[in-house]
């Protein structure tokens, strides 16, 4: 029984190491795919371009404006990442 338990622990440790390596590779892949340069290149390839200044309109949004750690007024974060990080 002890030797079976030891074998199982070695197997789990090996599997854990493989999963950690996979996680590291996936984090690197996410970093590479989400780099601003890669996204800009892909956007240009798809035909996207920056608008002319006269084509940009801003809309007022009701609600409070967040204050950053320095005490100055910041801009609200409207990204998917910030929304996902707020989930419990």
Backbone atoms as SQL, in Angstrom:
CREATE TABLE atoms (id INTEGER PRIMARY KEY, chain TEXT, resi INTEGER, resn TEXT, atom TEXT, x REAL, y REAL, z REAL);
INSERT INTO atoms VALUES
  (1, 'A', 1, 'UNK', 'N', 0.836, -1.193, 0.000),
  (2, 'A', 1, 'UNK', 'CA', 0.000, 0.000, 0.000),
  (3, 'A', 1, 'UNK', 'C', 0.876, 1.250, 0.000),
  (4, 'A', 2, 'UNK', 'N', 1.945, 1.219, 0.808),
  (5, 'A', 2, 'UNK', 'CA', 2.827, 2.379, 0.888),
  (6, 'A', 2, 'UNK', 'C', 3.509, 2.617, -0.452),
  (7, 'A', 3, 'UNK', 'N', 3.953, 1.538, -1.100),
  (8, 'A', 3, 'UNK', 'CA', 4.630, 1.711, -2.378),
  (9, 'A', 3, 'UNK', 'C', 3.661, 2.192, -3.450),
  (10, 'A', 4, 'UNK', 'N', 2.411, 1.739, -3.402),
  (11, 'A', 4, 'UNK', 'CA', 1.399, 2.228, -4.347),
  (12, 'A', 4, 'UNK', 'C', 1.148, 3.721, -4.115),
  (13, 'A', 5, 'UNK', 'N', 1.081, 4.124, -2.856),
  (14, 'A', 5, 'UNK', 'CA', 0.885, 5.536, -2.526),
  (15, 'A', 5, 'UNK', 'C', 2.054, 6.379, -3.002),
  (16, 'A', 6, 'UNK', 'N', 3.270, 5.867, -2.834),
  (17, 'A', 6, 'UNK', 'CA', 4.464, 6.581, -3.281),
  (18, 'A', 6, 'UNK', 'C', 4.471, 6.723, -4.805),
  (19, 'A', 7, 'UNK', 'N', 4.123, 5.641, -5.494),
  (20, 'A', 7, 'UNK', 'CA', 4.047, 5.686, -6.951),
  (21, 'A', 7, 'UNK', 'C', 3.010, 6.705, -7.410),
  (22, 'A', 8, 'UNK', 'N', 1.872, 6.722, -6.753),
  (23, 'A', 8, 'UNK', 'CA', 0.800, 7.659, -7.107),
  (24, 'A', 8, 'UNK', 'C', 1.244, 9.104, -6.863),
  (25, 'A', 9, 'UNK', 'N', 1.979, 9.336, -5.762),
  (26, 'A', 9, 'UNK', 'CA', 2.474, 10.686, -5.473),
  (27, 'A', 9, 'UNK', 'C', 3.459, 11.132, -6.556),
  (28, 'A', 10, 'UNK', 'N', 4.335, 10.228, -6.989),
  (29, 'A', 10, 'UNK', 'CA', 5.283, 10.568, -8.057),
  (30, 'A', 10, 'UNK', 'C', 4.537, 10.880, -9.351),
  (31, 'A', 11, 'UNK', 'N', 3.520, 10.109, -9.642),
  (32, 'A', 11, 'UNK', 'CA', 2.715, 10.327, -10.845),
  (33, 'A', 11, 'UNK', 'C', 2.012, 11.682, -10.786),
  (34, 'A', 12, 'UNK', 'N', 1.445, 12.013, -9.632),
  (35, 'A', 12, 'UNK', 'CA', 0.765, 13.300, -9.468),
  (36, 'A', 12, 'UNK', 'C', 1.749, 14.466, -9.545),
  (37, 'A', 13, 'UNK', 'N', 2.937, 14.288, -8.969),
  (38, 'A', 13, 'UNK', 'CA', 3.950, 15.347, -9.032),
  (39, 'A', 13, 'UNK', 'C', 4.379, 15.584, -10.475),
  (40, 'A', 14, 'UNK', 'N', 4.566, 14.513, -11.243),
  (41, 'A', 14, 'UNK', 'CA', 4.935, 14.639, -12.652),
  (42, 'A', 14, 'UNK', 'C', 3.834, 15.346, -13.438),
  (43, 'A', 15, 'UNK', 'N', 2.600, 14.949, -13.178),
  (44, 'A', 15, 'UNK', 'CA', 1.463, 15.565, -13.874),
  (45, 'A', 15, 'UNK', 'C', 1.347, 17.046, -13.495),
  (46, 'A', 16, 'UNK', 'N', 1.584, 17.347, -12.237),
  (47, 'A', 16, 'UNK', 'CA', 1.534, 18.733, -11.775),
  (48, 'A', 16, 'UNK', 'C', 2.598, 19.563, -12.495),
  (49, 'A', 17, 'UNK', 'N', 3.793, 19.035, -12.635),
  (50, 'A', 17, 'UNK', 'CA', 4.867, 19.736, -13.340),
  (51, 'A', 17, 'UNK', 'C', 4.492, 19.971, -14.804),
  (52, 'A', 18, 'UNK', 'N', 3.906, 18.970, -15.449),
  (53, 'A', 18, 'UNK', 'CA', 3.463, 19.126, -16.839),
  (54, 'A', 18, 'UNK', 'C', 2.416, 20.229, -16.958),
  (55, 'A', 19, 'UNK', 'N', 1.482, 20.245, -16.019),
  (56, 'A', 19, 'UNK', 'CA', 0.442, 21.278, -16.055),
  (57, 'A', 19, 'UNK', 'C', 1.023, 22.669, -15.820),
  (58, 'A', 20, 'UNK', 'N', 2.001, 22.771, -14.929),
  (59, 'A', 20, 'UNK', 'CA', 2.642, 24.065, -14.692),
  (60, 'A', 20, 'UNK', 'C', 3.372, 24.542, -15.947),
  (61, 'A', 21, 'UNK', 'N', 4.034, 23.631, -16.647),
  (62, 'A', 21, 'UNK', 'CA', 4.719, 23.994, -17.883),
  (63, 'A', 21, 'UNK', 'C', 3.721, 24.409, -18.958),
  (64, 'A', 22, 'UNK', 'N', 2.613, 23.687, -19.067),
  (65, 'A', 22, 'UNK', 'CA', 1.563, 24.060, -20.020),
  (66, 'A', 22, 'UNK', 'C', 1.015, 25.444, -19.698),
  (67, 'A', 23, 'UNK', 'N', 0.790, 25.708, -18.422),
  (68, 'A', 23, 'UNK', 'CA', 0.273, 27.003, -17.992),
  (69, 'A', 23, 'UNK', 'C', 1.253, 28.113, -18.373),
  (70, 'A', 24, 'UNK', 'N', 2.538, 27.891, -18.146),
  (71, 'A', 24, 'UNK', 'CA', 3.547, 28.879, -18.520),
  (72, 'A', 24, 'UNK', 'C', 3.548, 29.145, -20.007),
  (73, 'A', 25, 'UNK', 'N', 3.451, 28.076, -20.815),
  (74, 'A', 25, 'UNK', 'CA', 3.406, 28.246, -22.275),
  (75, 'A', 25, 'UNK', 'C', 2.151, 29.014, -22.696),
  (76, 'A', 26, 'UNK', 'N', 1.023, 28.717, -22.068),
  (77, 'A', 26, 'UNK', 'CA', -0.224, 29.411, -22.421),
  (78, 'A', 26, 'UNK', 'C', -0.177, 30.886, -22.008),
  (79, 'A', 27, 'UNK', 'N', 0.420, 31.183, -20.849),
  (80, 'A', 27, 'UNK', 'CA', 0.560, 32.585, -20.440),
  (81, 'A', 27, 'UNK', 'C', 1.430, 33.349, -21.430),
  (82, 'A', 28, 'UNK', 'N', 2.496, 32.714, -21.895),
  (83, 'A', 28, 'UNK', 'CA', 3.365, 33.347, -22.883),
  (84, 'A', 28, 'UNK', 'C', 2.600, 33.581, -24.186),
  (85, 'A', 29, 'UNK', 'N', 1.804, 32.598, -24.589),
  (86, 'A', 29, 'UNK', 'CA', 1.024, 32.737, -25.816),
  (87, 'A', 29, 'UNK', 'C', 0.018, 33.880, -25.688),
  (88, 'A', 30, 'UNK', 'N', -0.631, 33.996, -24.545),
  (89, 'A', 30, 'UNK', 'CA', -1.579, 35.103, -24.328),
  (90, 'A', 30, 'UNK', 'C', -0.849, 36.440, -24.383),
  (91, 'A', 31, 'UNK', 'N', 0.334, 36.513, -23.766),
  (92, 'A', 31, 'UNK', 'CA', 1.102, 37.762, -23.788),
  (93, 'A', 31, 'UNK', 'C', 1.482, 38.137, -25.218),
  (94, 'A', 32, 'UNK', 'N', 1.908, 37.151, -25.985),
  (95, 'A', 32, 'UNK', 'CA', 2.284, 37.427, -27.373),
  (96, 'A', 32, 'UNK', 'C', 1.081, 37.863, -28.203),
  (97, 'A', 33, 'UNK', 'N', -0.039, 37.160, -28.040),
  (98, 'A', 33, 'UNK', 'CA', -1.226, 37.485, -28.842),
  (99, 'A', 33, 'UNK', 'C', -1.858, 38.809, -28.435),
  (100, 'A', 34, 'UNK', 'N', -1.697, 39.224, -27.191),
  (101, 'A', 34, 'UNK', 'CA', -2.334, 40.457, -26.742),
  (102, 'A', 34, 'UNK', 'C', -1.397, 41.658, -26.799),
  (103, 'A', 35, 'UNK', 'N', -0.217, 41.496, -27.377),
  (104, 'A', 35, 'UNK', 'CA', 0.707, 42.629, -27.469),
  (105, 'A', 35, 'UNK', 'C', 0.111, 43.696, -28.390),
  (106, 'A', 36, 'UNK', 'N', 0.259, 44.950, -28.007),
  (107, 'A', 36, 'UNK', 'CA', -0.311, 46.035, -28.828),
  (108, 'A', 36, 'UNK', 'C', 0.207, 46.035, -30.259),
  (109, 'A', 37, 'UNK', 'N', 1.477, 45.735, -30.454),
  (110, 'A', 37, 'UNK', 'CA', 2.032, 45.715, -31.808),
  (111, 'A', 37, 'UNK', 'C', 1.379, 44.657, -32.677),
  (112, 'A', 38, 'UNK', 'N', 1.167, 43.461, -32.118),
  (113, 'A', 38, 'UNK', 'CA', 0.536, 42.392, -32.878),
  (114, 'A', 38, 'UNK', 'C', -0.910, 42.740, -33.198),
  (115, 'A', 39, 'UNK', 'N', -1.600, 43.325, -32.233),
  (116, 'A', 39, 'UNK', 'CA', -2.999, 43.701, -32.450),
  (117, 'A', 39, 'UNK', 'C', -3.095, 44.793, -33.517),
  (118, 'A', 40, 'UNK', 'N', -2.180, 45.775, -33.458),
  (119, 'A', 40, 'UNK', 'CA', -2.185, 46.846, -34.472),
  (120, 'A', 40, 'UNK', 'C', -1.903, 46.285, -35.865),
  (121, 'A', 41, 'UNK', 'N', -0.944, 45.371, -35.949),
  (122, 'A', 41, 'UNK', 'CA', -0.629, 44.759, -37.251),
  (123, 'A', 41, 'UNK', 'C', -1.821, 43.980, -37.794),
  (124, 'A', 42, 'UNK', 'N', -2.461, 43.223, -36.929),
  (125, 'A', 42, 'UNK', 'CA', -3.630, 42.432, -37.354),
  (126, 'A', 42, 'UNK', 'C', -4.772, 43.353, -37.771),
  (127, 'A', 43, 'UNK', 'N', -4.963, 44.453, -37.039),
  (128, 'A', 43, 'UNK', 'CA', -6.018, 45.402, -37.398),
  (129, 'A', 43, 'UNK', 'C', -5.751, 46.008, -38.777),
  (130, 'A', 44, 'UNK', 'N', -4.485, 46.388, -39.027),
  (131, 'A', 44, 'UNK', 'CA', -4.145, 46.936, -40.359),
  (132, 'A', 44, 'UNK', 'C', -4.386, 45.894, -41.440),
  (133, 'A', 45, 'UNK', 'N', -4.011, 44.641, -41.148),
  (134, 'A', 45, 'UNK', 'CA', -4.205, 43.568, -42.133),
  (135, 'A', 45, 'UNK', 'C', -5.687, 43.399, -42.455),
  (136, 'A', 46, 'UNK', 'N', -6.545, 43.613, -41.464),
  (137, 'A', 46, 'UNK', 'CA', -7.986, 43.464, -41.667),
  (138, 'A', 46, 'UNK', 'C', -8.636, 44.725, -42.237),
  (139, 'A', 47, 'UNK', 'N', -7.836, 45.770, -42.456),
  (140, 'A', 47, 'UNK', 'CA', -8.364, 46.979, -43.071),
  (141, 'A', 47, 'UNK', 'C', -8.813, 48.050, -42.097),
  (142, 'A', 48, 'UNK', 'N', -8.553, 47.868, -40.819),
  (143, 'A', 48, 'UNK', 'CA', -8.900, 48.902, -39.845),
  (144, 'A', 48, 'UNK', 'C', -7.879, 50.023, -39.913),
  (145, 'A', 49, 'UNK', 'N', -8.292, 51.213, -39.556),
  (146, 'A', 49, 'UNK', 'CA', -7.392, 52.353, -39.525),
  (147, 'A', 49, 'UNK', 'C', -7.873, 53.333, -38.462),
  (148, 'A', 50, 'UNK', 'N', -6.980, 54.236, -38.064),
  (149, 'A', 50, 'UNK', 'CA', -7.356, 55.248, -37.080),
  (150, 'A', 50, 'UNK', 'C', -8.267, 56.270, -37.737),
  (151, 'A', 51, 'UNK', 'N', -9.296, 56.721, -37.028),
  (152, 'A', 51, 'UNK', 'CA', -10.202, 57.712, -37.613),
  (153, 'A', 51, 'UNK', 'C', -9.557, 59.095, -37.644),
  (154, 'A', 52, 'UNK', 'N', -10.077, 59.937, -38.498),
  (155, 'A', 52, 'UNK', 'CA', -9.668, 61.338, -38.519),
  (156, 'A', 52, 'UNK', 'C', -10.204, 61.996, -37.244),
  (157, 'A', 53, 'UNK', 'N', -9.505, 62.986, -36.706),
  (158, 'A', 53, 'UNK', 'CA', -9.958, 63.619, -35.464),
  (159, 'A', 53, 'UNK', 'C', -11.402, 64.129, -35.523),
  (160, 'A', 54, 'UNK', 'N', -11.834, 64.614, -36.689),
  (161, 'A', 54, 'UNK', 'CA', -13.209, 65.119, -36.808),
  (162, 'A', 54, 'UNK', 'C', -14.249, 64.005, -36.801),
  (163, 'A', 55, 'UNK', 'N', -13.814, 62.763, -37.002),
  (164, 'A', 55, 'UNK', 'CA', -14.745, 61.634, -37.026),
  (165, 'A', 55, 'UNK', 'C', -14.986, 61.036, -35.640),
  (166, 'A', 56, 'UNK', 'N', -14.269, 61.516, -34.631),
  (167, 'A', 56, 'UNK', 'CA', -14.385, 60.968, -33.275),
  (168, 'A', 56, 'UNK', 'C', -15.362, 61.812, -32.474),
  (169, 'A', 57, 'UNK', 'N', -16.308, 61.157, -31.856),
  (170, 'A', 57, 'UNK', 'CA', -17.296, 61.834, -30.997),
  (171, 'A', 57, 'UNK', 'C', -17.225, 61.212, -29.610),
  (172, 'A', 58, 'UNK', 'N', -17.340, 62.034, -28.601),
  (173, 'A', 58, 'UNK', 'CA', -17.372, 61.487, -27.253),
  (174, 'A', 58, 'UNK', 'C', -18.774, 61.672, -26.690),
  (175, 'A', 59, 'UNK', 'N', -19.181, 60.736, -25.894),
  (176, 'A', 59, 'UNK', 'CA', -20.509, 60.761, -25.296),
  (177, 'A', 59, 'UNK', 'C', -20.387, 60.925, -23.794),
  (178, 'A', 60, 'UNK', 'N', -21.185, 61.803, -23.211),
  (179, 'A', 60, 'UNK', 'CA', -21.151, 61.932, -21.752),
  (180, 'A', 60, 'UNK', 'C', -21.789, 60.692, -21.117),
  (181, 'A', 61, 'UNK', 'N', -21.207, 60.241, -20.035),
  (182, 'A', 61, 'UNK', 'CA', -21.715, 59.068, -19.328),
  (183, 'A', 61, 'UNK', 'C', -22.042, 59.474, -17.906),
  (184, 'A', 62, 'UNK', 'N', -23.269, 59.203, -17.477),
  (185, 'A', 62, 'UNK', 'CA', -23.657, 59.526, -16.112),
  (186, 'A', 62, 'UNK', 'C', -22.991, 58.552, -15.156),
  (187, 'A', 63, 'UNK', 'N', -22.695, 59.038, -13.979),
  (188, 'A', 63, 'UNK', 'CA', -22.102, 58.169, -12.964),
  (189, 'A', 63, 'UNK', 'C', -20.869, 58.808, -12.370),
  (190, 'A', 64, 'UNK', 'N', -20.312, 58.137, -11.392),
  (191, 'A', 64, 'UNK', 'CA', -19.144, 58.680, -10.723),
  (192, 'A', 64, 'UNK', 'C', -17.889, 58.407, -11.544),
  (193, 'A', 65, 'UNK', 'N', -16.931, 59.279, -11.362),
  (194, 'A', 65, 'UNK', 'CA', -15.643, 59.126, -12.021),
  (195, 'A', 65, 'UNK', 'C', -14.678, 58.588, -10.978),
  (196, 'A', 66, 'UNK', 'N', -13.995, 57.488, -11.270),
  (197, 'A', 66, 'UNK', 'CA', -13.088, 56.911, -10.278),
  (198, 'A', 66, 'UNK', 'C', -11.900, 57.818, -9.985),
  (199, 'A', 67, 'UNK', 'N', -11.389, 57.732, -8.770),
  (200, 'A', 67, 'UNK', 'CA', -10.204, 58.475, -8.369),
  (201, 'A', 67, 'UNK', 'C', -9.082, 57.471, -8.201),
  (202, 'A', 68, 'UNK', 'N', -7.931, 57.745, -8.807),
  (203, 'A', 68, 'UNK', 'CA', -6.832, 56.784, -8.712),
  (204, 'A', 68, 'UNK', 'C', -6.085, 56.947, -7.392),
  (205, 'A', 69, 'UNK', 'N', -5.068, 56.128, -7.177),
  (206, 'A', 69, 'UNK', 'CA', -4.346, 56.098, -5.906),
  (207, 'A', 69, 'UNK', 'C', -3.692, 57.436, -5.581),
  (208, 'A', 70, 'UNK', 'N', -3.328, 58.204, -6.586),
  (209, 'A', 70, 'UNK', 'CA', -2.697, 59.497, -6.355),
  (210, 'A', 70, 'UNK', 'C', -3.687, 60.592, -5.992),
  (211, 'A', 71, 'UNK', 'N', -4.981, 60.276, -5.970),
  (212, 'A', 71, 'UNK', 'CA', -5.996, 61.251, -5.614),
  (213, 'A', 71, 'UNK', 'C', -6.500, 62.066, -6.778),
  (214, 'A', 72, 'UNK', 'N', -6.005, 61.785, -7.989),
  (215, 'A', 72, 'UNK', 'CA', -6.483, 62.517, -9.147),
  (216, 'A', 72, 'UNK', 'C', -7.599, 61.736, -9.825),
  (217, 'A', 73, 'UNK', 'N', -8.393, 62.455, -10.574),
  (218, 'A', 73, 'UNK', 'CA', -9.520, 61.835, -11.245),
  (219, 'A', 73, 'UNK', 'C', -9.003, 60.991, -12.402),
  (220, 'A', 74, 'UNK', 'N', -9.518, 59.780, -12.504),
  (221, 'A', 74, 'UNK', 'CA', -9.103, 58.880, -13.576),
  (222, 'A', 74, 'UNK', 'C', -10.238, 58.630, -14.539),
  (223, 'A', 75, 'UNK', 'N', -9.945, 57.855, -15.545),
  (224, 'A', 75, 'UNK', 'CA', -10.964, 57.476, -16.522),
  (225, 'A', 75, 'UNK', 'C', -11.512, 56.121, -16.144),
  (226, 'A', 76, 'UNK', 'N', -12.822, 55.910, -16.311),
  (227, 'A', 76, 'UNK', 'CA', -13.371, 54.593, -16.009),
  (228, 'A', 76, 'UNK', 'C', -12.824, 53.541, -16.960),
  (229, 'A', 77, 'UNK', 'N', -12.574, 52.364, -16.429),
  (230, 'A', 77, 'UNK', 'CA', -12.064, 51.269, -17.254),
  (231, 'A', 77, 'UNK', 'C', -13.241, 50.578, -17.932),
  (232, 'A', 78, 'UNK', 'N', -13.236, 50.569, -19.251),
  (233, 'A', 78, 'UNK', 'CA', -14.317, 49.953, -20.004),
  (234, 'A', 78, 'UNK', 'C', -13.779, 48.783, -20.812),
  (235, 'A', 79, 'UNK', 'N', -12.951, 47.961, -20.196),
  (236, 'A', 79, 'UNK', 'CA', -12.391, 46.824, -20.909),
  (237, 'A', 79, 'UNK', 'C', -12.989, 45.529, -20.390),
  (238, 'A', 80, 'UNK', 'N', -12.968, 44.527, -21.240),
  (239, 'A', 80, 'UNK', 'CA', -13.465, 43.209, -20.854),
  (240, 'A', 80, 'UNK', 'C', -12.641, 42.659, -19.696),
  (241, 'A', 81, 'UNK', 'N', -11.337, 42.875, -19.744),
  (242, 'A', 81, 'UNK', 'CA', -10.459, 42.377, -18.681),
  (243, 'A', 81, 'UNK', 'C', -10.882, 42.956, -17.337),
  (244, 'A', 82, 'UNK', 'N', -11.141, 44.257, -17.271),
  (245, 'A', 82, 'UNK', 'CA', -11.521, 44.861, -15.996),
  (246, 'A', 82, 'UNK', 'C', -12.873, 44.323, -15.516),
  (247, 'A', 83, 'UNK', 'N', -13.767, 44.043, -16.449),
  (248, 'A', 83, 'UNK', 'CA', -15.063, 43.477, -16.059),
  (249, 'A', 83, 'UNK', 'C', -14.919, 42.071, -15.546),
  (250, 'A', 84, 'UNK', 'N', -14.056, 41.269, -16.184),
  (251, 'A', 84, 'UNK', 'CA', -13.862, 39.893, -15.753),
  (252, 'A', 84, 'UNK', 'C', -13.171, 39.827, -14.407),
  (253, 'A', 85, 'UNK', 'N', -12.270, 40.772, -14.133),
  (254, 'A', 85, 'UNK', 'CA', -11.561, 40.770, -12.857),
  (255, 'A', 85, 'UNK', 'C', -12.485, 41.119, -11.705),
  (256, 'A', 86, 'UNK', 'N', -13.626, 41.760, -11.979),
  (257, 'A', 86, 'UNK', 'CA', -14.552, 42.138, -10.928),
  (258, 'A', 86, 'UNK', 'C', -15.468, 40.983, -10.519),
  (259, 'A', 87, 'UNK', 'N', -15.451, 39.903, -11.278),
  (260, 'A', 87, 'UNK', 'CA', -16.336, 38.776, -10.966),
  (261, 'A', 87, 'UNK', 'C', -15.883, 38.100, -9.683),
  (262, 'A', 88, 'UNK', 'N', -16.831, 37.655, -8.855),
  (263, 'A', 88, 'UNK', 'CA', -16.454, 36.983, -7.606),
  (264, 'A', 88, 'UNK', 'C', -15.834, 35.624, -7.858);
